[in-house]
Structure formats: C-alpha cells, structure tokens
Amino acid sequence: ERKDITVVHAAIDPKSLKALKDWDVETAEVEEAKNSEPRGILQAYSTFESKVKKEMEACYACVKEEDEKAMIEAKIQAALIEQNHNPIKVTSSGTEARAKEKYFAGGKWRVLKRCQWWEDYTGEPLVVCGHYWRRFTPKDPKLVEGFLPSGANPFAGDGDFVTTGGGGGVACIDYSVGIRYEERGKGWPTGAMGTGLAALRMPESTLMFEDGRVEKMASGGTADSSTSSSVG
C-alpha cells in the first residue's frame, strides 16, 4: 500500500484489510514480548481458517441429513462463509455471492459467483489487481465466439486497457494468459482469445506485454481498445 497505489492479488475489502493489519500488529507484539520466531503467512491462514470452520459448522447444526433442501442451503451458506470470512482468501481470491444458477467453470460445477467489488470502490489510491481473467478484444472474434473456458470477461464493457470502478480506479492486469493452453489445443494463434501476459509500469501507466506491445492504461471511460495506441 502507498498513498497513490495499492497492489493486491484479487480484492480490496476494508474489513479484511483491517483484520490482516491487526494480525501484523499482534504478531509484532508477540515476537517482541517472547523474542520468538516470526509468525508467517501459514500461521496467519491457519488462525483465520480455524475461526471460519467454527462458523461453517454452525450452518449444519440444526440440519438433518435426510432434509436434502436444507442440506443444500447449508452447504451454500458454509461455502459463502469459507470464502468471505477469511481475510486472506478475500484478498487473494475475492468475495463471492450466490449464483442465480449453478454453472461449470474451472473444471467443476459452481454455485457461487465472483463479486465485482470494483464497482463499489471509492478509495483514493489506484488499485492494481489480477485474478479476474479479463481479455482484450480478439483479432478474429468469430473464431473464438462462444468459447468461454474461464467464464465471461467481467470487464467486457469497460474497454481493453481502461481502469474501472470509482475513486482512484481499479486496474486489473490479468489478461488470461493462463488459458493459452486452450488456444494451443485448438490450433489457434497465440493470443487468439484476447490473452496476454502483462505488467503495469508506473507512474507511466503503461501495460508492457510479453510480445513487446505497449498499451496505455487509460482512466475509466476515457478510452477503449479502438483508440489505445500501441508500439512494438
């Protein structure tokens, strides 16, 4: 975190950030008092996870196994707690909500959907994140039409190289390079699905891609993929 920029893998959530900062303060106090070994991220995760498991168990407390409908609801509530009540999970994989209907993604059926938290962001710093599998507009849209192995592009309406959200804006720089195996499997050209490996250079606000391309990351609403300049 800096005054002008915050970098996080997935999501900024005030409650989760406070819990993590409180952990850091407590850890420093314990280490100083006991002159002990540093308490690392694995211990932090274990501590938060043990609290979450107790909350999850409470979801099943009054549910009978033969009551299928109630059991399904309990499982959904437990899944929501598991994802949203662990501050490490929230910052590393975001918050989730109940999906309208189950869907297949990432090799399994899912009943929760990712929340687009950036729509409600009002903080001052620019937030840079990854995780959310955005894609730029394919060179040949008809070639890849209807093939969405990682789900719909959550930033499809924002332009390819544009920040989104309120406040200082949110820049997701994950351009789905992780699904290039799908392009290879289908014999498509590299990047056919709008994939790329990007790094954001600051303070220039330029995206540096692995193929040498450079794109300007514009502030939300001021540019789209058709107007962004590139050099290579």
N, C-alpha and C positions, 0 to 999 in steps of 0.2 A: 504494500500500500504506500502511495505517495499522495501528496496533495492534488497532483494533476492527473494521476493514473492509478488504477488498481488492476492487478492481473490475478485471475482466478481460473481454475480449470473449467468450471461449469457455471456456478451461480453465486451471486451476491445476495445474502439474506441477513438482515441486521441481527436477528435473534441468534442465528448460527455463528456469526462472526463474534458476537459478544461471548458466547459460550467458549469459543476457541481462545479468545483473548484472556478470559477468566482462567482457563486452563493454564495458559502460559504464565500468568501471574502466580497462580497457586504452585506451579511447578518450580518457579524460581525461588519461591519462599521455602518450599520443602527441601530443595537442593542446598540452599544456604543454611537452613537450620540443622540439617543432618549431614551436611558435607557428603551427600550421596552422589551416585552416578546419575547422569542426565536421564530424565524420563522422556522417551522418544514418542514418535507418532504412533507406534504399535500399541504402546501402553495407553495413550490417549484414546485410540479407537476402541480398545478393549473396555475402557471405563465407560465410554458413551454407549457402547453396544450392550453392556450388561444392564444399564438403565432402560434401554429401549426394549430389551427382551422381556422385562417385567411388565411393561405396558402392553406388549404384544400378547403375552399370556393372559392378561386380563380380558382380552377380546373373546377368549374361548371359555371364560369362567362359568357362564350360565348357559352354554350352548350344548345341546345333546347331539351326539354324532349322527343319530338317525334323522335329525332335522336338517335335511340337505340344504334348504333355502337359507336357514340361519347360519349354517356352517360356511356356505359360500360368502355370505355377507361378513362373517367374522374374519375369513381369510383376506378379504379385500381391505377391511379396516386394519388388520395386522400388517398387511403389505404397505399401506399408507404410513403407518407409524414407523415401520422399519426404514422407509426411505426418507421421511420428512422430519423425524425427531432426532436423527443422528447428525450433528453439525458437520462432521467430516464427510458423510455421504452427501449432504446438501451441497457443500462447496465443491465436491469432486464429481457429482453426477446430477445435481439439480433437484428441485422439488417435483413431485408428481401428483396427479389428481386422478380420480376415477374416469375411465374412458366410457363413452356412451355405449360402446360395444367392444367385445374382445377383438383383437387384431393380431396378425402374425408379423413379427419383426425380430431381427437378430437371432433367428433360429428357433423361436418359441412363441407360443400364444401369450398375449399380454392383456391385462385388464386395467392397467394404469397407463396414463399418458404423461408425457413431459409437459410441465408448465412453461409457458413463455413468459418467464419472470421479467424479462427486459421491457415488456410493455408497461410495467408499473414502476420502472426505475426512475428515481427522482434525485439521485445523488449528484454531487458536483463533479467528481472525477470521471474521466473516461474509463470505462470498464472494458478490459480486453479478456475474452474468454475463448474457449474451444468447445469441444464435446458435442455440439449440436448438428453436425453433419450438414452444413449448408453447401450449396453448389452454385457455380456460376452458370450462366445460360449456355447450353451445349451448342457447338458449332452446327450440328445437324440434329435439331430437336426431334425430327421424325424417326431417326434411327433408334433413339432411346425412349421414345414415347411410351408411357405406361409401365415402364420398368423401374420400380422404386424399392430396391432391396433394403434401404435404410429408412424407408418411410418418406413422406412428403418433405420437401425443403421448407423448414419453418420460416425462412427469410425470403421466400419467393417473391413477395410483394414489395420488398424493400430495395431492390437493385442489387447488383452483384458485389459491388465494392463500396457499400454505404453503411454507416453506423445506424443503429436503430434505437428505440427507447427514448425516454425523457432525460432530463438532467444533462449531465455531460456526455450522454450517449453510451451505447454498448457496441463494441466491435467484435463480432465472432469471426475468428480467422481459421476455423476448421472447415476446409473445403473438401471433405470426404475422400481424402487420399486413401483411407483405409478400405474403400470398396473398389480399388483398381483391379483387384483380382477378378471381380465380376466383368470388367471390361476385357481383361485378358481371356477369360473363359469364353466370352462370346466372340472373340476375334476382332473386337472394336479397337480403334486407335486410342492411344493413351490420352486420357482426359475427355473421352467422348461423352461421358456422363456429366461433365462440368466439374471434374475433380482436379485437385491440385494440392501441393504441399507449400504452405505459405508461412512467412514470418513477417511481422509488422515492425517496421523501422520507425522509431520515434526520435526526435519530435517531427520528422518529416511527414509522418502519417502515410508512408508508402508500404505497399504489400510487395514483398520480394518472393517470387515463385521459383520453384526448383528448375524450371526450364529457362530461367533468365528474364522472364517477363517481369515488368514492374507496373503496378497499378496504384493510383492514388485512392486512398480510403477517404471518401468524402463524408461530410457531416450529413446526418439523416435528411432525406428529402431533397438534397441539392444536386444529386447526380444519379445516373443509373448506368448499367453496363453499356448502353449505347453511346454514352458521352464520355466514359472514362478513357483517359489516354494511356497508352502503353508503349514501352520501349523494350527492345530485346536485343 
